[in-house]
Amino acid sequence: MTERTVFSQGVTAPRAGAYRVDPARSTVRFTTRGLFGLLKVVGALAVREGSIVVADPLDKSTVRAVVDATSLDTASSTRDRHLREPGFLDVETYPDITFVSERLVESSGSWTLSGTLTVQRVSRPVELTITAAEPTNGEVRFQATARTDRHAFGISKGKGAVARYQAIDLDLVAVLQ
């Protein structure tokens, strides 16, 4: 595969190979609702580590990422402390959130990465829609979106006060090894 391969809606695919995610330039952002749906809550989590193997053919590619749950930041120290406690993320017991891909599927010009997301030892399927892949000089910036249901992971504290669903935006920079 060359860097001229079309990846998604005119986006160029990165060169085949093994990539290491650069945690310093990668983030996971989330948006949800709080205060019984009246307040928009935006937050971020740091990526601890990750690897991406871009295969030829592309549908054989794999992704593994570990997110640092202790890094949760919503710009409110009180809310962050509360969300890190047992009943929500319980970061002292479960400091990592992991994603392991299972398949990459192209449909109608866009790509979906399906895999398993594990939060607090509860693993559930999740689909990431790849929105960008920008290869430059031996590295690539991937962007993707997803939607998660905290109740599916056993995080049900604050029903009504805290929204059930979260919109996830991933921005990962990976360096060719």
N, C-alpha and C positions, 0 to 999 in steps of 0.2 A: 504494500500500500504506500502511496506517496502522499505528500501533504496536499495534493490537488483533489483527493477524494472528497466528494460531497458528503458531509456528515448529517446535516439537518437544515432544511430550509435555506440552502445556500451557504451554510457555515462549513468551513474547511475542516476536515478531520485531522487530528494530530498524527504525527508519524507513529507507526507501530513501535511498541517497546514498553519497557517498565518505567513508570514514573513514581517519584516520591512526592507526596503532598508537602508543601512548605507551610507549616503551621503559622509562621509569622505573617503570612500574606493570605491566609484562608480564614473564613468565618462562616458561621451558621447564624442566620437571623430568623427570628420568628415574630409573628404578629398574631395577637389574639384579643379577646375582649375581657374586661374586668368590670367590677362594680355593677353586676347584674346586666352587662351588655352596654353600659353607658360610656365606658372608658376604653379607648384603644390602648393596648399595651404592646410595646415593641421592645424586643430584647435581642441579645446576642450571646453566643456560646463560642468558645475557642475550640479549634480543631487541635487535638493532641498529636495525632499522627494519622497517616493514611498512605495507601498505595493504589495505583491505578495501572492496570495492564491494558494497553490499547492493542488489540489483536487484529490480525488480518485473516479472516473477515472480521469486521467490527462487532458483529453479534456475539463473538466469543470473548469480548473484553470483560474485565472484572474490576471491581472496586471494593476496597475495604477501608473504613474510616473509623476513628475513635474520637469522640467529642468529649471535652472536659466539662462534666456537669457542674463542677465546683466554680467554673468561670462565669456562670450565669450572671448577666448584667442587664437590668431593665431601667437603669438610671434612677432607681429608688432603692437605697440600701435597706430600708425596712422591708419592702416587698421582696427583694432578693433574698434576704435572710429567711423570710417566711417560706419562699419557694424552695429553698435548699433543705428545709426541715423534713423529718419523717411525715408522711401524709401527702407530700408532693414529691420532690426528687430524691430526698434522703441522701444527699451527696456524701455524707460521711461513710455510709454503708456502700453506696453505689456511685463512685466517682466518675465512672465511664458510661457513655452511651455509644453503642456500636452499630455500624451498618455494614452488612456484607451482601454484595450483589449476587443475584442468581441468574439473571438473564437481561440482555439488552435487545429490545425489539424496535424495529422501524415500522411506522405506519403513517401513511399519508404525508410523508416528508418530515416527520418528527420522530424523535427517539425517546423511548421510555426505559428507564433502568429499574427493574424490579429486584427487590431484595428483602432482607430481614433486618428490622430495626429492633435492637434490644435495649430496653430501659428497665432498670431494677430487676434483672433476670427474667423479665417478661419479653418474649420475642413475638413480633407480629410482622406480617407482610406490609411493605410500603412501596409505592411507586413514585419514582422521581422523573419528572419531565425535564429533559435536558434542553435548556433554552439558549445556551451558547457554548461554543468550544473555540477558543482563539489561540492557535499555536503561533509562537514566535520564538526564534532562537533557542531551541532545545527545551522550551517549557510550554505549558498550555494552561490557560485559564478556563475552567469549566464553571458554568452557572446552571443551576437546576432549581426546580420548585417542587414542593410536595404539600400534602395536607395530612395532618396527624390527628388522632383522636386520643386524648389523654386517658379516657376511661378504658380504652382497649388495653392500656398498659397498667391498669389497676390504680391509676391516680384519679381518685374520685372525690377527694376532699374539696370542700368549697363549691359543691354543686350549686348552680345558680349564680353565685358570686363571681366565679371564674368560668370562662367559656370552656366548653368541651373540646372544641377544635382549634387547631393552630395552623396558620399558613407558614410554611418553611421556605426560606430562600437561602440557597447554598452558593458560596463563591469560593472556589478552590483553585489555588495555583499549584501546579505540579511540575516538577523538574525531571527531565529525562535522565535516567541513570546509565 
